[in-house]
Amino acid sequence: MKLIAGLGNPGAKYTHTRHNLGFMAVELLASKMDAPFTRIQNEAKFARGRYGGSTVILVKPQGYMNTSGRSIAAIARKNGCAIKDILVLVDDRHLPLGKIRLRAEGSAGGHNGLKSINACLGSDGYPRLRMGMGSELMAQMNELSAYVLSRFRSEEMEQVAKMTEETAQAALYWIKNGVEQTMNRYN
């Protein structure tokens, strides 16, 4: 059993914002797996599918970013998912727009969603696939929260589409091949 969670904030006002890259990627992954988000479970949109011989649960927590861990931990426990079988798709302001980076484990790096997951799982030993949102405009906005909640500019959308596609492909590869092989291929 694998669990893939995309992080974001619920509601139309956050659609296509930098902080919702995880939602964008997991939605694309759901469409590739023909596994629509049709249920709500533990305060999360929930989908179940199969890929590469594995049952895969897709999760979009419906609390805000800083409470994402509650849903993910509850669903993981309910379905018997080991920590190493949880993959989190998340934005990263430290990576350039369009770049992805997979890590087998690690710190939250200041990301409130990852902090919540670490606290609720009691571990930081799960893989996370970070997607670069860039930081070029952040200096102009003078505030991190305003930047991460800003929408992508039209000229950035092609890079965003390519990055979410690459993220979805990396997640599919991870399901079949594990974290080490996926890092070797996608990092």
WOKA-V681620 format. One record per helix or strand. SS is the DSSP state (a for helix, b for strand). FROM is the first residue (numbers start at 1). TO is the last residue. If there is no record, write none. Layout:
BEGIN
ss->{SS	SS}
from->{FROM	FROM}
to->{TO	TO}
END
This chain:
BEGIN
ss->{b	a	b	a	b	b	b	a	a	b	b	a	b	a	a	b	a}
from->{2	12	17	18	39	44	54	65	83	86	100	112	127	138	144	151	154}
to->{6	14	17	32	41	51	61	78	85	92	103	121	132	141	148	151	186}
END
